[in-house]
Amino acid sequence: MARNRKYDIIVVGAGHAGCEAALAAARMGMRTALFTLNLDHVAQMSCNPAIGGLAKGQLVREIDALGGEMAKVTDKTGIQFRMLNTRKGPAVWSPRAQSDKKAYQLQMKYVVENQENLDLKQALIERILIKEGCAYGVQTQIGMEYNADAIILTTGTFLRGLIHIGHNNFSGGRAGDTAAETLSSDLRNAGFELARFKTGTPPRLDAKTIDFSKLEIQPGDNPPPAFSFQTKAITQPQIPCWITYTTEKTHDLIRENLDASPMYAGIIEGTGPRYCPSIEDKVVRFADKTRHQIFLEPEGYHTREIYCNGISTSLPEEVQWELVHTIPGLENAEIMRPGYAIEYDYAPPNQIHMTMETKAVENLYFAGQINGTTGYEEAAVQGLMAGINAVRKLRGQSPFILQRSEAYIGVLIDDLVTKGVDEPYRMFTSRAEYRLVLRQDNADERLMPYGYDLGLLPETVYRAFEKKQACIDAEIDRMHSVRVKPKELNPFLATAGGAPVNESLSLADLIKRVEFDYATLAEIDPDRTPLPEEVTRQVELKIKYEGYIKRQTEQIERFRKMEQLQIPQDVNFREIQGITLEAREKLSRIRPVSVGQASRISGVSPADIAVLMVHLKARTQTSKLG
């Protein structure tokens, strides 16, 4: 007989989405259970043991500002830290860390295990229990039932996961883990549409068989940039990564063996990530390139395993051996684990609301790769938002939805719900229209007030944030008020090759010049009070880019006006005359909550939006007359 146990919230899957969802729910006071197939694989880094990167680093800092865990765990377990894109403007600077794969996993598991209100359990969930269109629990493989008021599903690549190496394939959620074979049919029976995506991973090599003398070293930054706003300094030693390249011989070998690739042999049905292609795909799609860059990345302090970033492949293992040996420095390298491709089910994300709750089943939430995304960071932010919104709904509170103008998180979720996916979705800075105000360095300013109000940030952390912001504001005011006379200023300008001036200039005027920064102005600003770098960096960016930020802020205000034009949920789009058939179908399927969201749906034209606004205005007037 099945035994029942009641929780407020149940999270299925303990990957990066599941951990953030469960921690958020528990920290907000909900009795939470987190289920995983294997307790030893909580927060497993199935692919590259790295956190952050272009745009992804922004997501991790936003997680931290809202009270999530990924940034703190990364700072504790990272083995190399870098700030990417620093030759470009600050809008696209992104932190990245190579992590100790096993240490990251164990640290996150430790946090989860020690979190109040949170139980961690090992079980294979085979059914979501649903009654009258509402989820109320889960059933395990052995028939145990656990009831809850909300269920968050974070299945990763485990839904009918199928691993491919050459023409051989076998069931698995990832190498070494079983797949969830029956949950997909359960979801289909509940009314969900499912489709197939594909991703892959490269071979791992034994470091003692690599000739590092032939490789280009890639050290970390000094000092290493932390992810968490709460981290004072990264103190652990950094390990270098290494760079090498494929050769023409590599490409010839791949072309000769394309018929052995499950992707080119037509065995794989799922669509793969365009922006993270396999080495087979690179060679075919970029036939004019004579070489492709490969990053050799250590997987930890206490292992010899090296991750080969850049040669993801599903070719037969014997071909992988030959392939690796055509690469400089890897002529005698031993493969410890072969690369592979994996196909899995996902649910097209037009089936979820902006809160991550599904449209078909009330109190059931999807987060992570089940929504068609790829990447640890993309998964983690969805888990965090699902956890927050599940709690708020159970408490009868309003949804917590971040706008595109507030966070990369808002961009990601809006893209998923509004635009859908036709390939695994990953975040890029180019997806964010307002990236100058969504920088990685100001995520605390943008989101910590939310994190504090939600109950996810401790009082001490929030008060420290308020103190920092007060220092920034005070120093900006001082920079605008302190003026330097020509007598003192011109000799200083001359040393920098600048023309003399005839009138006094403020320190703010000077810092806007390309040749000056906050540090160089110390010579003519002897009375300044020493301030932390995190404060002076913000002062400099806010003043130097003041004009650009002002223009983007004005754009955001126009955007907000469109977002404030709400669309009632009972509007029947199919009955609105004057909009195209395609627009009616897509508006009916996605059901946007605002005119702004409707305008971003592919296939909905400005003319359709104009008709929609006329309809809404007429409806409002009719309502007032009634």
Residue, then its C-alpha position, 0 to 999 in steps of 0.5 A: m500500500a502506498r504511503n503518503r507524506k505531505y509537503d508544501i512544495i516538491v521539486v523533482g530533479a536536483g540539478h542546477a534548476g532543482c537546487e535553486a528552486a528547492l533552496a528558494a522555496a525552503r528559505m521562504g518558509m515552505r516545507t520542501a522535498l527535493f528528489t534526485l535519482n542519485l544523491d551522489h550526483v546533486a548539482q552534477m556538472s554533466c558537461n563543462p565544469a565551468i560557471g558563467g561566461l558571456a551573458k551567463g555570468q550576468l545570470v549568475r550575478e543576478i541569481d546571487a542578488l536575488g538570494g540564490e546559491m550558484a555564485k557563492v558555491t562557485d566562489k568557494t570551489g572555483i579553480q580559475f576566474r576570469m572577466l571576459n570581454t574587457r576589451k569591449g564596453p562594460a555592458v558585455w563584461s562577463p565573469r567566468a570561473q572554471s570549477d572543481k567539478k567534484a568540489y562544486q557538487l559536494q558544496m551544493k549538496y552540503v548547502v541543500e542538506n543543511q537547509e532548514n525546511l528542506d528534505l533531500k531524497q533519492a527516488l525515481i519519480e514516474r508520475i505527477l499526480i493530477k486531479e481536476g487539472c491540478a497537480y497534488g503530488v508525485q509517485t515514485q518507481i516503487g509506488m511511494e506517493y508524496n503529496a504537495d501543494a505545488i510541484i516543480l519539474t526540473t528533469g534536465t536531459f533525463l526525459r527518455g534520454l538516449i546516448h549516442i556514440g557512433h551508431n551505438n545508442f543506449s538509454g541514459g540521462r547522462a553517462g552513468d545515470t539512468a533515464a526517466e523513461t515513463l514520465s514523458s508519457d505521463l506528461r503527454n497524458a496530462g496534455f503536454e506537447l513534447a519534442r526532442f532536442k540534442t546536446g553533446t559533450p567532448p572526450r575527457l583526457d588524462a593530463k599526464t599524457i598531454d604534452f603541455s609544452k606544445l600548448e598556449i597557457q591561459p592563466g586566470d585573472n589576478p586578482p580573481p573576480a568573484f561572482s557573489f557580492q558577498t565574497k570579499a576575496i578569492t583566496q584559493p590558488q588558480i590553475p591555468c587552462w591551455i589552448t590548442y587547435t584542430t588541424e587539416k588532418t583532424h578535419d580530413l579524418i572527420r570528413e572521412n567518418l561522417d557516415a559513422s556520426p549518428m547526426y549525419a547518418g540520420i540516427i539522431e532526430g533531435t535539434g542541437p544547439r547552433y551556438c555550441p556545435s559538435i566538431e563534426d558540425k563545425v567542420v561541415r558548416f565552416a569548411d573554409k576554416t583551417r583550424h578550430q580553437i580548443f580549450l583544455e580545462p582541468e576538472g579539479y585540483h585532485t584529478r588528472e581529468i581534462y575537459c576538451n572544450g571545442i571538440s564535442t562529438s558523437l563519433p565512434e570511440e575509435v575515431q575519437w582516439e584518432l581525432v584527438h591524436t591529430i591535435p598538437g600536444l595531444e598526439n599521445a593523449e589517453i581518453m578517459r571518457p569518450g564524448y557522446a551526444i544525448e537526445y531528450d524530451y522537452a516541453p516547448p515553453n509556450q506551455i508555461h506562464m511567465t511564472m514558470e507555472t504550466k498552462a495545462v496543469e495548475n500548481l505544476y511548474f517547469a524549469g530548466q532544460i525541460n523548457g528547451t534551454t541549455g546551460y547550467e546558468e539558464a537552468a538555475v535562474q528558471g529554478l529560482m524563479a519557479g521556486i519563488n513563484a510557487v511560494r507566492k502563489l500558495r500564499g495568495q501573493s502576486p506573481f514575481i515577474l522580472q521585466r526585460s528592462e530589469a534583468y537578463i532573467g526577465v529577457l530569458i523567460d520572456d523569450l521562452v514564453t513569448k518567442g518559443v524555441d526551435e533549438p536549445y536556448r542559451m543566453f547572449t548579451s545580444r538578446a538583451e535590448y537594455r544591456l548597458v543597464l543590465r551589467q554584471d556589476n550592478a546586478d545588486e543595485r537592480l535586484m537585491p531590493y527584490g531579494y530582500d523583500l522576498g525573504l531570500l537575503p539576510e538582513t546583514v547582507y541587505r544593510a551592507f548593500e544599502k551602505k555601498q549604494a549610499c557611498i556610490d551616490a555620495e561620491i557621484d555627487r562629490m565628483h559633480s560638485v568639486r571643480v578644478k581651476p585651470k591653474e591646477l588643471n592645465p599642467f595635469l592635462a598637459t601630461a596626458g596630451g590634452a589641450p589647456v582649458n580656460e574655465s574650471l571643470s568638475l571631476a565628473d567632466l574630467i572622468k568622462r574623457v576617454e584618457f582619464d579614469y577614477a584612479t588617474l584623477a587622484e593627482i588633482d583630487p587630493d582630498r578624496t576619501p579612500l573608498p572600496e574598489e567596488v564603489t569607485r568602479q560604479v562611480e566611474l561607470k555611472i559618470k562615464y556612461e551617464g549620457y548613454i544610460k540616460r538614453q537607455t533609461e528613456q527607452i525603458e520608460r517607453f517599453r514600460k508603457m507598453e508593458q502596462l497595457q494589460i490584456p485581460q485573460d478572457v480576451n478571445f483573440r480569434e474573435i478580433q476582426g482585422i488581425t491576421l490568421e497567424a496572429r490570432e493563432k499565436l496570440s491564442r496559443i501564447r496568451p500574452v499578458s500585456v500589449g508589450q509582450a504581444s508585440r514581441i511574438s513572432g508573426v504578430s505585426p505592428a498592424d496587428i498590435a494597432v488593431l488589438m489596442v483599438h479592440l482593448k480600448a473599445r472593450t474598456q469603454t464598453s465596460k465603463l458604460g456597462 
